[in-house]
């Protein structure tokens, strides 16, 4: 009886442990919402520092890693024939030869399991690697490169199951900053931000690569990842390109509604800066852009949403902004408040229903006003992990009362020089899985334990 009891206890404990060890199979995690739901995570960092599990060499890239079971998937880029990047990072015309790679690493020690590489000559601004996080789903891996190379691999051995060249087949013109909208899996479809006439959004059968539907037209597709929301009692696919915010039927691509919402800077420079993913809450939709600031739309069963509030800021600098002018990181909405990084690195808290600013701080990013100052927010229980552009991991509480920092440790050296002279950054979202953080720069990927 004692042996039976012990065996039963081991089974229960093993099942519990397995249930708590979540994967991070796509951008923003299992539910694509930026919430880490594992238990047994540190409440503060140990005095002698967080422990590095392993490090592995990688090339350059903005794409975050994904994890699935005993594997970690990350994409990168290596130069070809000593190709040099243009002196001006905004130069999107100069051709830069290189090779994009898809790497599958062991979660146990970081060693390579399989690799796929292919030539990808860049003609994009900020030519420093792929932008989108891989997706792992039902034994398959989906990757999208900066020049539109879309692949579906078998997770176990890296065999190519199908592939597409979105630039040649649809877009014809590469987006200014490359293909950067993280693809979305919904049911049997892989939904991608593509571009081209009638194909801003395209759904492919995830198993065959066959086109299921395509929808919308715009001069530029933008970079805002597709997202699924239930709004006005209707489940819909939200696609936000630089000219309009749109609600579609996820299964057919039929457009439910469309509202003009320009997100291009007027004047000499035009940039289709729809980047942050729209956030849905309480039948409302929160949007934020670098130049125009933020707005909230409300759905009440009408043909299209109404505007609850819109920021009145008239520029990008802190003194000219009143709400939230995000450039890269997607903000978080919690308990009636929005938390996000604004144009010059300020972490701000807003009232979600009014747009009123509650507080702001520069402590989480660069410590001083810095254009495009950045940190990625991930909620865990009653606190947040913030990974900033300086390679620092921060554990903090974010509430309407303010920013309360608990712990901070530098876990990676910033290596990307695209932000300007004398400034090196890390602009890639980490993954959180199996009680670890997985983060990368342009030279290595690290796995660090966050187990309690």
C-alpha positions, 0 to 999 in steps of 0.5 A: 500500500505504501508503494501504491501511495507513493506511486500515486503521489509521484503521478499527481506531482508530475501531472501538476508540474507538467500543467504548470510548465507552459510553452511560449509558442508565439509572440506574447505567449500562449494566448497572445496577450502578454501574460505569463501564467506559470506558477513557481516564479521568483517574487524577487531576484536572489542576492547573488543574481539569476542563474544562466542555464545556457548561452548559444550563438546567434546572428542579428535579429529583432525577432523574439524566440518561441519555445515548444516542449524541449525546443527553442526556435529563433530566427536570425540573419548573417551577412554574406560576402562581407556585406556592409549596412548603409551608413544611414539606418533609414536607407531602405534602397541600398541592397544588403546581401545576407542569409536568414536562418531558422534555428531549432535549439535544445531547451536543455543546453542550447545546442542546435537540433536543426537549421534552415538557411536561405538567401535574403538580400535586404532592402529595408530600413534598419536592415538588422535581421528578421522581425517576427517571432516564430509560431509553433502549432501542432508539430509545425513551425511557421516563420516570416522573414523581413523580405517576406519569406514565409515557411512552414517546417516540421518541428521535429526535423526542420523539413519544409512542408510548404513555403511562400514568397509574399513579396513576389506573390502579393506585396510587390513592394517591400514595407519600409521596415520589412515584413514585421507583423507577427502572423496569427493562427486562428483555427485552420488558418495562418493569417499574415499582414502582407500588402498589395492590392486587396491583400493587406491581410491574407489567410493561408491554410496552415497545413497546406499553404493554400490561400483561403482568403485575402482582404483590404487595400492600402498603400502600406500594410503597416506592422501591427499584428493581427488580433482576434477580439470579441467586440459588440458581441461579435468575434472578429479579426482586427486589422489595423493598417496605416489608413484604417482600423478594420474588423473582419470575419476571421473565417472569410475575410469579409469586412464587418466595419472600417474606420479611417484612422491615419497613422502616417506622419505628414510632411517630408517623411511618411511612415506607416507606423501602425506597430503596437497591437490593438488591445481589447477590453470591455467591448472597447479597443485601445490604439496607440501610435508614435505620432498621433497618440492614443484613442479608444473605440467603443462597440455597441452593435452599430455598423462601426465603433464610436470614439470614446476619447482621442489624445490631443498631443501634437507631436512625438516629444514628451511635452507635446504628448498627453496620452501614449505615443508608442513606437514598438511595444504593445501596451497592457490594459489591466483593471481600467488602466493602460500601461505602456511605453511612450515615444521618448521612453516614458512608462505611462499609466492612463485611465483607460476610459478617459485617457487621463495620464495618472503617472509616468516614469523613465526608470524602466527604460533608459533613465532619461528622455530617449527617442524610441526608448523601449521596454517590453512588458509581460504580466505575471500574477500581480507584477510585471517583468520588463525587459528593456533596451539596455538588456536589463530584466526588471521585476516591478509592480505597476498600479494606479499608485505608481511604479514600484520596482522590486528587482533588476539585473542586466542579463544581456549586453545590447549590441544593435547600433541602428538606434544612432551613434553611441547608443546600443540597444536590444529591441527584441521581445523575450519569451517566458516558459518553463520557469525561464526567460529566453532573450537574445541580442545580435550575438547570442541567445540566453536562457535564465532561470526564474524559478522560485 
